[in-house]
Amino acid sequence: MKYMNAAKILPDELLIEIQKYAQGELIYIPKNEPKNMWGECSGSKAYYRNRNKEILFQYREGKSVEDISKEFGLAFDTVKKIIYT
């Protein structure tokens, strides 16, 4: 994000209106694009979805919550939460 002087890029009428609310302040103007959901760009969402499916599969195959938590390096309660939701 780079700094730009609003007086150089905004029309005078708009600048005067903005100054009523944020004179001398730094403001952030977001892009007008749809925002990606969490983990969509990095692949984290897919990773955790697949991991949780594998945990559920192993539990349904008879593996204990304690064994699953050790295998995946997760807390016992975290594995229970994944299984019961």
Residue frames as a rotation matrix with the C-alpha (Angstrom) as fourth column:
MET 1
0.593 0.805 0.000 0.00
0.805 -0.593 0.000 0.00
0.000 0.000 -1.000 0.00
LYS 2
-0.533 -0.823 0.197 1.52
0.824 -0.558 -0.101 3.30
0.193 0.109 0.975 -0.99
TYR 3
-0.110 0.403 -0.909 0.78
0.571 -0.723 -0.389 6.80
-0.814 -0.562 -0.150 0.18
MET 4
-0.437 0.041 0.899 -0.82
0.815 -0.404 0.415 9.21
0.380 0.914 0.143 -2.29
ASN 5
-0.900 0.139 -0.412 -1.75
0.084 -0.874 -0.478 12.86
-0.427 -0.465 0.776 -1.79
ALA 6
-0.162 0.945 0.283 -5.53
0.811 0.291 -0.508 13.08
-0.563 0.148 -0.813 -2.12
ALA 7
0.298 0.259 -0.919 -5.30
-0.110 -0.947 -0.302 16.67
-0.948 0.191 -0.254 -3.43
LYS 8
-0.568 -0.611 -0.551 -3.45
-0.631 -0.107 0.769 15.34
-0.529 0.784 -0.324 -6.48
ILE 9
-0.995 0.099 0.010 -5.87
0.086 0.805 0.587 12.53
0.050 0.585 -0.810 -7.37
LEU 10
-0.334 0.934 -0.128 -9.36
0.878 0.258 -0.404 13.51
-0.344 -0.247 -0.906 -6.15
PRO 11
-0.132 0.382 0.915 -11.68
0.576 -0.721 0.385 16.15
0.807 0.578 -0.125 -7.61
ASP 12
-0.823 -0.272 0.498 -11.92
-0.139 -0.755 -0.641 19.29
0.550 -0.596 0.584 -5.44
GLU 13
0.047 0.934 0.354 -15.57
-0.793 -0.180 0.581 18.66
0.607 -0.308 0.733 -4.51
LEU 14
0.651 0.161 -0.742 -14.82
0.130 0.939 0.318 15.15
0.748 -0.304 0.590 -3.28
LEU 15
-0.388 -0.884 -0.260 -11.71
0.546 0.007 -0.838 16.29
0.743 -0.467 0.480 -1.39
ILE 16
-0.626 0.229 0.745 -13.71
-0.542 -0.815 -0.205 18.99
0.560 -0.532 0.635 0.42
GLU 17
0.486 0.873 -0.039 -16.37
-0.626 0.379 0.681 16.42
0.610 -0.306 0.731 1.39
ILE 18
0.418 -0.413 -0.809 -13.77
0.489 0.853 -0.183 13.95
0.766 -0.319 0.558 2.70
GLN 19
-0.627 -0.716 0.306 -12.07
0.178 -0.514 -0.839 16.71
0.758 -0.472 0.450 4.69
LYS 20
0.057 0.739 0.672 -15.30
-0.742 -0.419 0.524 17.12
0.668 -0.528 0.524 6.68
TYR 21
0.919 0.378 -0.111 -14.74
-0.250 0.777 0.578 13.63
0.305 -0.503 0.809 8.11
ALA 22
0.708 -0.704 -0.053 -10.99
0.646 0.615 0.453 13.01
-0.287 -0.355 0.890 8.08
GLN 23
0.877 -0.391 0.280 -9.03
-0.174 -0.801 -0.573 16.24
0.448 0.453 -0.771 7.67
GLY 24
0.185 -0.930 0.317 -5.31
-0.931 -0.269 -0.246 15.63
0.314 -0.250 -0.916 8.08
GLU 25
0.255 -0.019 0.967 -5.81
-0.587 0.792 0.170 11.92
-0.769 -0.611 0.191 8.81
LEU 26
-0.799 -0.433 -0.416 -4.56
-0.600 0.539 0.591 8.88
-0.032 0.722 -0.691 6.94
ILE 27
0.224 0.896 0.383 -7.41
-0.697 0.422 -0.580 6.81
-0.681 -0.137 0.719 5.58
TYR 28
-0.822 -0.410 0.396 -7.50
-0.078 0.769 0.634 3.49
-0.565 0.490 -0.664 3.76
ILE 29
0.105 0.833 -0.543 -9.69
-0.908 -0.142 -0.393 3.14
-0.405 0.534 0.742 0.68
PRO 30
-0.183 -0.178 0.967 -10.29
-0.073 0.983 0.167 -0.55
-0.980 -0.040 -0.193 -0.07
LYS 31
-0.958 -0.135 -0.251 -10.29
-0.267 0.111 0.957 -1.99
-0.101 0.985 -0.143 -3.57
ASN 32
-0.019 0.997 -0.074 -13.67
-0.888 -0.050 -0.456 -2.47
-0.459 0.057 0.887 -5.17
GLU 33
-0.407 -0.159 -0.900 -13.24
-0.616 0.775 0.142 -6.22
0.675 0.612 -0.413 -5.68
PRO 34
0.759 0.643 -0.104 -14.94
-0.379 0.565 0.733 -9.22
0.530 -0.517 0.672 -4.15
LYS 35
-0.016 -0.766 0.643 -12.96
-1.000 0.000 -0.025 -10.45
0.020 -0.643 -0.766 -1.16
ASN 36
-0.200 -0.128 -0.971 -11.73
-0.291 0.954 -0.066 -14.03
0.935 0.270 -0.228 -1.09
MET 37
0.859 0.491 0.143 -12.88
-0.323 0.305 0.896 -16.21
0.397 -0.816 0.420 1.75
TRP 38
0.365 -0.742 0.562 -10.39
-0.843 -0.006 0.538 -17.34
-0.396 -0.670 -0.628 4.37
GLY 39
-0.098 -0.588 0.803 -7.83
-0.254 0.795 0.552 -19.84
-0.962 -0.150 -0.227 3.09
GLU 40
0.823 0.485 0.295 -8.91
0.136 0.335 -0.932 -19.84
-0.551 0.808 0.210 -0.56
CYS 41
0.769 -0.572 -0.285 -5.73
-0.579 -0.437 -0.688 -18.30
0.269 0.694 -0.668 -1.94
SER 42
-0.119 -0.914 0.387 -3.24
-0.992 0.122 -0.017 -20.13
-0.032 -0.386 -0.922 0.25
GLY 43
-0.173 0.121 -0.977 -4.92
-0.368 0.913 0.178 -23.53
0.914 0.390 -0.114 0.07
SER 44
-0.907 -0.209 0.366 -5.37
-0.402 0.173 -0.899 -23.68
0.125 -0.962 -0.241 3.85
LYS 45
-0.078 0.971 0.228 -9.10
-0.942 0.003 -0.336 -24.17
-0.327 -0.241 0.914 3.58
ALA 46
0.527 0.237 -0.816 -8.71
-0.638 0.745 -0.195 -27.23
0.562 0.623 0.544 1.36
TYR 47
-0.496 -0.803 -0.331 -5.93
-0.298 0.515 -0.804 -28.63
0.816 -0.300 -0.494 3.55
TYR 48
-0.828 0.189 0.528 -8.01
-0.531 0.036 -0.847 -28.46
-0.180 -0.981 0.070 6.74
ARG 49
0.255 0.952 -0.170 -11.12
-0.956 0.222 -0.190 -29.78
-0.143 0.211 0.967 4.99
ASN 50
0.319 -0.214 -0.923 -9.17
-0.444 0.827 -0.345 -32.83
0.838 0.520 0.169 3.77
ARG 51
-0.773 -0.634 0.026 -7.50
-0.280 0.304 -0.911 -33.32
0.569 -0.712 -0.412 7.15
ASN 52
-0.516 0.649 0.558 -10.84
-0.777 -0.082 -0.624 -33.23
-0.359 -0.756 0.547 8.93
LYS 53
0.493 0.658 -0.569 -12.35
-0.836 0.538 -0.103 -35.70
0.238 0.527 0.816 6.46
GLU 54
-0.114 -0.644 -0.756 -9.46
-0.239 0.757 -0.609 -38.06
0.964 0.111 -0.240 7.15
ILE 55
-0.881 -0.152 0.449 -9.94
-0.456 0.013 -0.890 -37.68
0.129 -0.988 -0.081 10.91
LEU 56
-0.014 0.971 0.238 -13.64
-0.934 0.072 -0.351 -38.47
-0.358 -0.227 0.906 10.58
PHE 57
0.435 0.109 -0.894 -12.92
-0.642 0.733 -0.223 -41.43
0.631 0.671 0.389 8.32
GLN 58
-0.553 -0.739 -0.385 -10.41
-0.203 0.567 -0.798 -42.90
0.808 -0.363 -0.463 10.78
TYR 59
-0.728 0.355 0.586 -12.85
-0.649 -0.084 -0.756 -42.42
-0.219 -0.931 0.292 13.66
ARG 60
0.339 0.926 -0.169 -15.63
-0.927 0.297 -0.229 -44.19
-0.162 0.234 0.959 11.75
GLU 61
0.258 -0.344 -0.903 -13.22
-0.428 0.797 -0.427 -47.03
0.866 0.496 0.058 10.99
GLY 62
0.806 0.218 -0.550 -12.81
0.322 0.618 0.717 -47.56
0.496 -0.755 0.428 14.74
LYS 63
-0.287 -0.958 -0.018 -9.68
0.598 -0.165 -0.784 -45.63
0.748 -0.236 0.620 15.62
SER 64
0.243 0.384 -0.891 -9.82
0.963 -0.208 0.173 -43.97
-0.118 -0.900 -0.420 19.04
VAL 65
0.931 0.145 0.334 -9.91
0.185 -0.978 -0.092 -40.21
0.314 0.148 -0.938 19.52
GLU 66
0.696 -0.718 -0.014 -6.70
-0.217 -0.228 0.949 -40.45
-0.685 -0.657 -0.315 21.55
ASP 67
0.005 -0.702 0.712 -4.84
0.662 0.536 0.523 -42.27
-0.749 0.469 0.468 18.74
ILE 68
0.446 0.232 0.864 -6.10
0.851 -0.409 -0.329 -39.79
0.278 0.882 -0.380 16.15
SER 69
0.998 -0.059 0.018 -5.05
-0.061 -0.939 0.339 -36.83
-0.003 -0.339 -0.941 18.27
LYS 70
0.338 -0.933 0.123 -1.52
0.007 0.134 0.991 -38.26
-0.941 -0.334 0.052 18.58
GLU 71
0.021 -0.318 0.948 -1.27
0.893 0.431 0.125 -39.02
-0.449 0.844 0.293 14.87
PHE 72
0.397 0.244 0.885 -2.35
0.750 -0.642 -0.160 -35.54
0.529 0.727 -0.438 13.77
GLY 73
-0.664 -0.726 -0.180 -0.68
0.682 -0.488 -0.545 -33.65
0.308 -0.485 0.819 16.63
LEU 74
-0.280 0.677 0.681 -3.96
-0.232 -0.736 0.636 -32.18
0.931 0.021 0.363 17.81
ALA 75
-0.779 0.112 0.617 -5.49
-0.624 -0.045 -0.780 -31.80
-0.059 -0.993 0.105 21.25
PHE 76
-0.871 0.484 0.091 -7.97
0.460 0.865 -0.199 -34.48
-0.175 -0.131 -0.976 22.29
ASP 77
-0.118 0.875 -0.470 -10.76
0.342 -0.408 -0.846 -31.87
-0.932 -0.261 -0.251 22.50
THR 78
-0.328 -0.059 -0.943 -9.93
-0.730 -0.617 0.293 -30.55
-0.599 0.784 0.159 19.03
VAL 79
-0.965 -0.038 -0.258 -10.35
-0.195 0.761 0.619 -33.99
0.173 0.648 -0.742 17.51
LYS 80
-0.580 0.809 -0.093 -13.66
0.674 0.413 -0.612 -34.44
-0.457 -0.417 -0.785 19.37
LYS 81
-0.097 0.528 -0.844 -14.86
-0.177 -0.843 -0.507 -31.11
-0.979 0.101 0.175 18.02
ILE 82
-0.636 -0.209 -0.743 -13.98
-0.751 -0.053 0.658 -32.15
-0.177 0.976 -0.123 14.46
ILE 83
-0.970 0.224 -0.096 -15.75
0.198 0.954 0.227 -35.48
0.143 0.201 -0.969 14.85
TYR 84
-0.434 0.852 -0.292 -18.93
0.783 0.196 -0.590 -34.19
-0.445 -0.485 -0.753 16.46
THR 85
-0.179 0.407 -0.896 -19.55
-0.253 -0.899 -0.358 -31.22
-0.951 0.162 0.264 14.14
